[in-house]
Amino acid sequence: MRAAANNVKKISLELGGKSPNIIFGDANLQGAVIGSLFGIYLNAGQVCQAGSRVLVQQEVHDQFLNMFLNFSGGLKVGDPLDPQTRMGPVVSEQQLRTVTEYVETGKGEAKLVKGGGRLSGGEFDKGYFFEPTVFDEVNNAAKIAQEEIFGPVLTVIPFKDADEALRMANDSMYGLAAAVWTADINKAFKFAKGIKAGTVWVNCYHTAGIPHMPFGGYKQSGIGRELGQEGMEMFMETKSIAIKLS
């Protein structure tokens, strides 16, 4: 049992993601902003495929960031059972400490442009609520860009061209998911093919649960696939027969 527990622990350490959400200069920015909000703040960022790394082309960086900050300013944080709530708390006091520690580290690595602390007072005292947080001017090698925070913390990383974006997107030990935002479908397909991730969304984010579409990751983002034909194979009983003919 001890060996089995150790194996489960080892596998669980591999599950996760630091998904790149890549926004090109020709993208529909409003759609990209809304998708990026959903990508990082769904379940307060406590999603293994959360789009926690936004890679945005330099020519639209300022416009995207301003729009994102404006839209996120109207994000209602509160009781997750309230239909008007758009972001609830993190799961525990320990996770709140973890998120806080990463944000404190991030303050020395990048530019904090939104949030960065625990919410308190009123209904916020009933749970572990953390502000929707955004870091700008992030280096892809920074700790907050490389390690999974599992909280409502977005890192915005500028890039010059597609080659640099692809290099940074793949510069991670994780490979669960990614997204590409562009008006050029040929560019989208080419880029999606080059990203080392199990799921790549084009001009959308968190589109999941399609039964025939397998789900799983590359690298340290787990082993095997759920859903689709690939997901069925793990339930099949395969019989091997070896015959010596002489």
C-alpha positions as semicolon CSV with decimal commas, in nm:
position;residue;x (nm);y (nm);z (nm)
1;M;0,000;0,000;0,000
2;R;0,287;0,235;0,078
3;A;0,438;0,177;-0,268
4;A;0,098;0,238;-0,430
5;A;0,053;0,560;-0,232
6;N;0,396;0,681;-0,336
7;N;0,316;0,608;-0,700
8;V;-0,011;0,800;-0,679
9;K;0,171;1,090;-0,514
10;K;0,433;1,090;-0,790
11;I;0,169;1,095;-1,064
12;S;-0,030;1,368;-0,891
13;L;0,274;1,591;-0,890
14;E;0,281;1,570;-1,267
15;L;-0,079;1,682;-1,313
16;G;-0,120;2,051;-1,386
17;G;-0,061;2,322;-1,635
18;K;0,069;2,666;-1,708
19;S;-0,129;2,709;-2,025
20;P;-0,024;2,976;-2,277
21;N;-0,303;3,195;-2,415
22;I;-0,153;3,352;-2,729
23;I;-0,302;3,670;-2,874
24;F;-0,181;3,791;-3,214
25;G;-0,209;4,145;-3,341
26;D;-0,484;4,054;-3,590
27;A;-0,712;3,896;-3,328
28;N;-1,057;4,018;-3,233
29;L;-0,939;4,188;-2,915
30;Q;-1,274;4,207;-2,743
31;G;-1,326;3,836;-2,793
32;A;-0,972;3,767;-2,677
33;V;-1,019;3,978;-2,365
34;I;-1,344;3,806;-2,269
35;G;-1,193;3,464;-2,341
36;S;-0,885;3,549;-2,137
37;L;-1,097;3,661;-1,841
38;F;-1,283;3,330;-1,853
39;G;-0,956;3,146;-1,907
40;I;-0,791;3,267;-1,586
41;Y;-1,069;3,359;-1,345
42;L;-1,298;3,056;-1,390
43;N;-1,309;2,887;-1,050
44;A;-1,070;3,155;-0,921
45;G;-0,794;3,011;-1,139
46;Q;-0,815;2,673;-0,967
47;V;-0,831;2,488;-1,296
48;C;-0,543;2,277;-1,428
49;Q;-0,585;2,418;-1,780
50;A;-0,629;2,782;-1,671
51;G;-0,487;3,032;-1,920
52;S;-0,248;3,180;-1,666
53;R;0,013;3,290;-1,922
54;V;-0,119;3,546;-2,170
55;L;0,130;3,596;-2,451
56;V;0,027;3,908;-2,641
57;Q;0,189;4,057;-2,951
58;Q;0,364;4,384;-2,875
59;E;0,165;4,589;-3,126
60;V;-0,161;4,529;-2,938
61;H;-0,019;4,480;-2,589
62;D;-0,127;4,815;-2,444
63;Q;-0,472;4,801;-2,601
64;F;-0,530;4,445;-2,483
65;L;-0,412;4,520;-2,129
66;N;-0,627;4,832;-2,095
67;M;-0,933;4,643;-2,219
68;F;-0,861;4,351;-1,988
69;L;-0,827;4,576;-1,685
70;N;-1,149;4,759;-1,773
71;F;-1,346;4,438;-1,820
72;S;-1,203;4,273;-1,509
73;G;-1,296;4,580;-1,304
74;G;-1,659;4,475;-1,338
75;L;-1,594;4,118;-1,228
76;K;-1,813;4,041;-0,925
77;V;-1,628;3,846;-0,659
78;G;-1,832;3,683;-0,386
79;D;-2,055;3,396;-0,284
80;P;-2,026;3,127;-0,554
81;L;-2,393;3,035;-0,499
82;D;-2,500;3,385;-0,600
83;P;-2,595;3,385;-0,974
84;Q;-2,438;3,730;-1,011
85;T;-2,098;3,613;-0,885
86;R;-1,829;3,564;-1,145
87;M;-1,545;3,454;-0,916
88;G;-1,553;3,280;-0,581
89;P;-1,286;3,206;-0,318
90;V;-0,981;2,982;-0,327
91;V;-1,035;2,644;-0,170
92;S;-0,851;2,673;0,163
93;E;-0,641;2,886;0,394
94;Q;-0,332;2,695;0,279
95;Q;-0,408;2,775;-0,085
96;L;-0,462;3,140;0,007
97;R;-0,114;3,143;0,162
98;T;0,030;2,978;-0,148
99;V;-0,125;3,234;-0,382
100;T;-0,010;3,519;-0,154
101;E;0,347;3,386;-0,152
102;Y;0,356;3,366;-0,532
103;V;0,222;3,721;-0,562
104;E;0,485;3,851;-0,321
105;T;0,750;3,680;-0,533
106;G;0,594;3,826;-0,846
107;K;0,624;4,179;-0,714
108;G;1,000;4,141;-0,742
109;E;0,983;3,984;-1,089
110;A;0,727;4,191;-1,280
111;K;0,489;4,485;-1,266
112;L;0,174;4,436;-1,057
113;V;-0,105;4,625;-1,234
114;K;-0,414;4,485;-1,062
115;G;-0,506;4,318;-0,734
116;G;-0,241;4,139;-0,535
117;G;-0,406;4,079;-0,199
118;R;-0,675;3,911;0,004
119;L;-1,024;4,058;0,002
120;S;-1,170;4,124;0,348
121;G;-1,474;4,274;0,514
122;G;-1,838;4,170;0,493
123;E;-1,901;3,847;0,307
124;F;-1,531;3,820;0,219
125;D;-1,457;3,728;0,581
126;K;-1,658;3,408;0,531
127;G;-1,412;3,262;0,282
128;Y;-1,062;3,277;0,137
129;F;-1,114;3,541;-0,129
130;F;-0,823;3,676;-0,333
131;E;-0,839;3,972;-0,568
132;P;-0,831;3,910;-0,943
133;T;-0,463;3,980;-1,002
134;V;-0,262;4,082;-1,310
135;F;0,113;4,108;-1,359
136;D;0,249;4,286;-1,668
137;E;0,594;4,296;-1,826
138;V;0,656;3,938;-1,717
139;N;0,960;3,745;-1,833
140;N;0,862;3,393;-1,937
141;A;1,145;3,258;-1,720
142;A;1,000;3,419;-1,406
143;K;0,876;3,195;-1,127
144;I;0,520;3,325;-1,159
145;A;0,528;3,236;-1,530
146;Q;0,675;2,889;-1,486
147;E;0,515;2,748;-1,171
148;E;0,148;2,665;-1,133
149;I;-0,011;2,907;-0,886
150;F;-0,362;2,760;-0,899
151;G;-0,517;3,095;-0,816
152;P;-0,658;3,409;-0,985
153;V;-0,320;3,538;-1,100
154;L;-0,255;3,631;-1,464
155;T;0,089;3,691;-1,614
156;V;0,104;3,905;-1,928
157;I;0,406;3,836;-2,148
158;P;0,473;4,042;-2,463
159;F;0,617;3,884;-2,780
160;K;0,748;4,019;-3,111
161;D;0,654;3,755;-3,368
162;A;0,517;3,403;-3,412
163;D;0,855;3,235;-3,371
164;E;0,913;3,400;-3,034
165;A;0,558;3,325;-2,924
166;L;0,591;2,956;-3,009
167;R;0,925;2,930;-2,833
168;M;0,786;3,088;-2,515
169;A;0,462;2,890;-2,532
170;N;0,658;2,564;-2,533
171;D;0,912;2,683;-2,275
172;S;0,733;2,515;-1,985
173;M;0,745;2,176;-1,817
174;Y;0,368;2,160;-1,861
175;G;0,166;2,090;-2,173
176;L;-0,200;2,051;-2,087
177;A;-0,370;2,319;-2,297
178;A;-0,320;2,636;-2,498
179;A;-0,518;2,888;-2,699
180;V;-0,447;3,092;-3,013
181;W;-0,634;3,409;-3,105
182;T;-0,598;3,524;-3,467
183;A;-0,811;3,614;-3,770
184;D;-0,581;3,404;-3,993
185;I;-0,702;3,043;-3,984
186;N;-0,391;2,917;-4,164
187;K;-0,172;3,079;-3,901
188;A;-0,393;2,929;-3,631
189;F;-0,360;2,574;-3,767
190;K;0,015;2,607;-3,818
191;F;0,064;2,747;-3,470
192;A;-0,166;2,494;-3,305
193;K;0,034;2,214;-3,464
194;G;0,357;2,351;-3,320
195;I;0,236;2,391;-2,962
196;K;0,325;2,101;-2,734
197;A;-0,010;2,073;-2,558
198;G;-0,286;1,814;-2,545
199;T;-0,563;2,063;-2,626
200;V;-0,537;2,380;-2,835
201;W;-0,832;2,616;-2,865
202;V;-0,860;2,866;-3,150
203;N;-1,043;3,193;-3,078
204;C;-1,202;3,046;-2,763
205;Y;-1,103;2,914;-2,421
206;H;-1,224;2,639;-2,184
207;T;-1,435;2,477;-2,453
208;A;-1,439;2,125;-2,310
209;G;-1,659;1,824;-2,249
210;I;-1,698;1,724;-2,615
211;P;-1,736;1,344;-2,586
212;H;-1,542;1,252;-2,901
213;M;-1,256;1,492;-2,825
214;P;-0,977;1,333;-2,615
215;F;-0,845;1,529;-2,318
216;G;-0,500;1,501;-2,162
217;G;-0,158;1,659;-2,157
218;Y;0,200;1,649;-2,277
219;K;0,518;1,654;-2,069
220;Q;0,447;1,694;-1,695
221;S;0,074;1,747;-1,747
222;G;-0,023;1,387;-1,696
223;I;-0,029;1,056;-1,880
224;G;-0,303;0,911;-2,099
225;R;-0,630;1,055;-2,231
226;E;-0,990;1,085;-2,120
227;L;-1,288;1,091;-2,358
228;G;-1,284;1,002;-2,727
229;Q;-1,163;0,672;-2,870
230;E;-0,838;0,712;-2,680
231;G;-1,030;0,733;-2,353
232;M;-1,220;0,413;-2,429
233;E;-0,903;0,211;-2,481
234;M;-0,816;0,208;-2,111
235;F;-1,141;0,018;-2,040
236;M;-1,079;-0,250;-2,304
237;E;-0,957;-0,599;-2,219
238;T;-0,690;-0,685;-2,473
239;K;-0,580;-1,046;-2,501
240;S;-0,235;-1,136;-2,631
241;I;-0,171;-1,489;-2,765
242;A;0,181;-1,608;-2,838
243;I;0,227;-1,937;-3,031
244;K;0,548;-2,120;-3,091
245;L;0,525;-2,280;-3,436
246;S;0,829;-2,505;-3,418
